[in-house]
Each structure stands twice: as structure tokens, then as C-alpha cells.
């Protein structure tokens, strides 16, 4: 059955932004939210979209959403997740930071930290942290992925293995309820695996939309993670996996305010 005109427009909007919201679509098309929800449900049943709270995102396949669209998705939540994670990183620390828009939010939240050593394969992270005069930044070599400023491949992974740091801050494109961390590009995954293996503590940062997606390449498992920073923990199964493996969960919902190390 072909898509209706409105459903085609919804899909175009989702491809442009990576995410669509029920209220915005209802206003755009001058229909009720219930009508939009029926459209989204049908598109989800066809495997074209995946439902998230308040709307839908592009269904996962073998390719990630474009960088600009990823940057827009849950932008406010990523900013707050970045602050939440940065509050758990002390001054005088060494850390890895990998590719991801939420990782970049952590970098922005670290601008007031002192005496940091950051090794990164993310040019956006490097360009952010260079603004902090008390942060030494080391950029890994390797193949530059122009779409998002990420450095990937075997040369990058080999470079990472030269270090042993206090913290790793990593993102993931998708998270399975069984605790599997997933991504799209196996060249990026090799670097992420090297980062996890060479950090004393690993902090995963991801908003709840990652729990509604899938990706074909396995990074690792929650059993390798020290703490998970998110906006809302919406999966009971993943909560159980965190409890089973001793992963600390920091959520924006119900998480008491914590002072940042830069304020101490």
C-alpha cells in the first residue's frame, strides 16, 4: 500500500531532521495529534520509523542518521547529559573521548575543568576543548571521516593503545535491552573497543532514543561500562542489566543535583 501524501511529507521531515514530533506535525498539517499518531504507527509498522516519546525517529538500518540531524536530535537532553557526566570527572584527570554528539556535549561541559589531558579521535571535541587553556589535547591520527570529523581505522586504534587513562567517555549509536552497545561503522568500533580496553573507568553517554534503535556492529557490552549517563532510563531490562553488572546509572529524571568538580 503506497504512502499517503502526509506520510510522505512526514518521512521527508524525518530524513531531514532525524526525528519528528507529534505536536509539531499536527500543527503543520492542521490535523489532530491522534491522526499523526496513526500515521506514525503505520510508518513504524512498515519499519520506516521507530517510535520514541513524543514522536518518532528514522528506523535503524545499516547507515546512521547524518551528523547535522544527529546534532539536532535531543539536543537539550544531550547538553544536560554532558553536564551530568562532566560532574563525575575530576580535575587533574586523563581521559579518552570518542566520536558522538553527546560526547561533544560532555566536552563543552568540561571547559571549566583544570589540568585535563584528553586524547580524542573526534575533531569537534578537540576544537571545543582547545578553548580551555588548562586542557592538553592530543588528537589521534588515522582516516578522517569528513561527515562528522571522526578519525577511524586501524591506525587510530593503534594510537589509542599507546595510552592508559583514568576515564573514557564514549557514545553509541544504539543500545540493545540485553546491554549490547552497537554502532554502524566497524572502523569506528575498533577504535571504541581500544578506548574501553585502555581506560580505568568507562562512562557511556546516550539519550533514550538510542534504546529505540539498532545497528549492525557490536562495540561491547554494559558489563564493560562503569557508569551510564542518560536523560531517562526507559527500559526495565536494561536497568536489570545495569544492576547485574554493577553499572551506576545517572539519569536526568530523579537524579539529585551534584556539584561539578570545577566548582569545588
C-alpha atoms as one frame of an Amber mdcrd trajectory, in Angstrom:
protein
   0.000   0.000   0.000   1.543   3.338  -1.049   2.169   6.095   1.484  -0.311
   8.948   1.713   0.865  12.446   0.840   1.046  13.337   4.526   3.051  10.210
   5.342   5.483  11.006   2.523   5.918  14.504   3.960   6.472  13.036   7.420
   9.186  10.737   6.036  10.863  13.678   4.275  10.896  15.613   7.541  12.339
  12.619   9.394  15.122  12.226   6.826  15.988  15.919   7.142  15.991  16.138
  10.931  16.326  12.516  12.026  13.280  12.919  14.287   9.656  14.116  14.060
   7.364  15.233  16.888   3.622  14.593  17.106   2.657  18.105  18.220   4.750
  19.819  15.553   3.354  17.594  12.793  -0.216  18.110  13.989   0.259  21.873
  13.799   1.997  21.673  10.415  -0.735  19.571   8.792  -3.655  21.089  10.738
  -4.852  17.708  11.996  -5.273  16.194  15.445  -2.391  14.562  17.328  -4.346
  11.291  17.163  -4.253  11.431  13.357  -0.488  11.957  13.405  -0.039   9.089
  15.870  -1.929   6.781  13.483   0.378   7.869  10.657   3.460   7.272  12.797
   2.184   3.894  13.952   1.669   2.810  10.347   5.129   4.032   9.334   6.605
   2.196  12.314   4.713  -0.984  11.408   6.332  -0.762   7.971   9.761  -0.452
   9.576  10.354   3.058   8.259  10.260   4.862  11.603  10.729   3.881  15.230
   8.556   5.382  17.977  10.130   7.451  20.744   8.490   9.550  23.422   6.567
  12.364  21.727   7.269  11.292  18.144   9.445   9.029  16.046  12.949   8.682
  14.646  14.237   7.118  11.474  14.285   3.360  11.814  17.738   1.911  12.131
  19.319   0.090   9.277  22.866  -0.176   8.107  23.518   3.578   7.959  23.443
   6.199  10.669  21.458   9.420  10.509  23.508  12.320   9.104  25.673  14.301
  11.520  23.634  17.529  11.397  20.434  15.593  12.065  22.087  13.711  14.955
  23.220  17.011  16.426  19.626  18.277  16.488  18.027  15.132  17.931  17.508
  15.529  21.702  19.911  18.494  21.708  18.743  19.867  25.070  18.890  16.445
  26.668  22.431  15.902  25.369  23.528  19.204  26.889  22.226  18.141  30.294
  23.704  14.647  29.955  27.033  16.288  29.165  26.860  18.318  32.376  25.860
  15.244  34.366  28.850  13.291  33.093  31.323  16.159  33.430  30.368  16.490
  37.104  31.787  12.984  37.658  35.154  13.797  36.059  37.601  15.445  38.464
  40.267  17.976  37.716  43.778  16.593  37.099  42.433  13.627  35.109  43.352
  11.919  31.848  40.615  10.727  29.517  39.645   9.395  26.121  36.699  10.959
  24.289  35.365   9.298  21.160  33.008  10.182  18.315  29.461  11.302  19.065
  27.282  14.356  19.509  26.644  13.506  23.172  30.382  13.113  23.731  30.761
  16.589  22.257  28.243  17.851  24.825  30.490  16.444  27.564  33.443  18.310
  26.043  31.527  21.601  26.255  30.749  20.864  29.890  34.457  20.341  30.637
  35.533  23.825  29.625  35.896  24.950  33.253  37.822  21.887  34.408  41.515
  22.230  35.218  44.586  20.210  34.290  42.977  17.706  31.957  44.729  15.516
  29.410  42.304  14.493  26.663  43.072  12.023  23.876  40.368  12.083  21.211
  39.556  10.837  17.728  36.863  13.500  17.392  37.921  16.796  15.807  34.804
  18.502  17.175  35.830  17.547  20.717  39.366  18.815  20.052  38.100  22.129
  18.663  35.898  22.571  21.721  38.489  21.729  24.365  41.195  23.840  22.754
  39.245  26.751  24.266  40.193  25.502  27.733  43.758  26.745  28.397  44.096
  24.230  31.231  43.400  21.242  28.992  46.052  19.466  26.930  44.522  17.882
  23.844  46.046  15.023  21.854  44.348  14.166  18.547  44.660  10.597  17.314
  45.856  10.017  13.763  44.031   7.985  11.161  41.466   8.231   8.396  39.330
  11.369   8.673  35.621  10.786   8.159  34.524  14.095   6.666  30.855  13.639
   7.535  31.403  14.153  11.272  35.063  14.933  11.931  35.820  11.475  13.279
  39.180   9.721  12.933  38.757   5.994  12.414  40.546   2.833  11.373  43.436
   0.635  12.475  45.948   3.483  12.709  43.633   5.320  15.103  43.077   2.206
  17.222  46.842   1.562  17.373  47.413   5.151  18.514  44.866   4.805  21.314
  46.618   1.676  22.578  49.706   3.751  23.432  47.849   5.262  26.417  46.302
   4.129  29.696  43.964   6.794  31.061  41.699   7.406  34.035  38.409   7.777
  32.162  36.856   7.022  28.799  33.785   8.957  27.656  32.096   7.090  24.829
  28.859   7.173  22.876  26.961   4.504  20.959  24.563   4.660  18.033  22.222
   2.085  19.551  21.763   0.115  22.776  20.046  -3.263  22.970  17.973  -4.161
  26.003  20.367  -7.042  26.675  23.130  -4.470  27.218  24.876  -4.710  23.843
  26.427  -1.441  22.599  26.099  -1.039  18.836  27.339   1.160  16.014  27.383
   1.342  12.221  31.000   1.668  11.113  33.288  -1.232  12.053  36.299   1.082
  11.626  34.917   3.361  14.321  34.054   0.383  16.513  37.667  -0.856  16.536
  38.706   2.497  17.987  35.919   2.469  20.584  36.960  -1.020  21.680  40.583
   0.107  22.101  39.374   3.088  24.137  37.367   0.865  26.506  40.264  -1.561
  26.925  42.721   1.192  27.861  40.688   3.205  30.372  40.348   2.510  34.074
  36.726   3.696  34.079  34.365   3.922  31.114  31.454   6.355  31.046  28.735
   5.786  28.438  26.671   8.833  27.441  23.479   8.337  25.414  19.966   9.734
  25.324  16.929   7.468  25.457  16.362   7.500  21.675  19.350   5.134  21.390
  17.233   2.484  23.121  14.758   2.576  20.221  17.382   1.961  17.533  19.537
  -0.848  16.272  22.851  -1.000  14.425  24.814  -3.882  12.898  28.246  -3.686
  14.568  28.884  -4.622  18.183  31.104  -2.302  20.258  30.850  -4.192  23.514
  28.541  -4.782  26.450  27.322  -2.962  29.543  29.468  -5.298  31.627  32.441
  -3.240  30.373  30.878   0.067  31.465  31.447   1.816  34.801  28.566   4.303
  34.590  25.740   5.179  32.209  24.581   8.786  31.796  21.196   9.337  30.147
  18.145  11.560  30.193  15.695   8.817  31.144  16.078   5.114  31.794  13.064
   3.726  29.942  13.974   0.034  29.720  13.388  -2.258  32.736  15.533  -4.936
  31.076  18.457  -2.566  30.653  18.016  -1.382  34.238  18.273  -5.002  35.299
  21.433  -5.445  33.201  22.980  -2.406  34.879  22.167  -3.809  38.319  23.541
  -7.215  37.360  26.855  -5.807  36.150  27.253  -3.073  38.761  26.833  -0.170
  36.339  25.992   3.120  38.025  23.098   4.917  36.300  22.900   8.724  36.254
  19.584   9.962  34.879  18.167  13.461  34.454  14.855  12.212  35.864  15.058
  11.910  39.611  18.822  12.480  39.769  19.701  14.906  42.595  21.888  17.875
  41.632  25.589  17.231  42.021  28.323  19.885  42.231  30.833  19.908  39.418
  34.480  19.397  40.246  35.241  22.730  38.617  33.120  24.406  41.331  34.994
  22.757  44.217
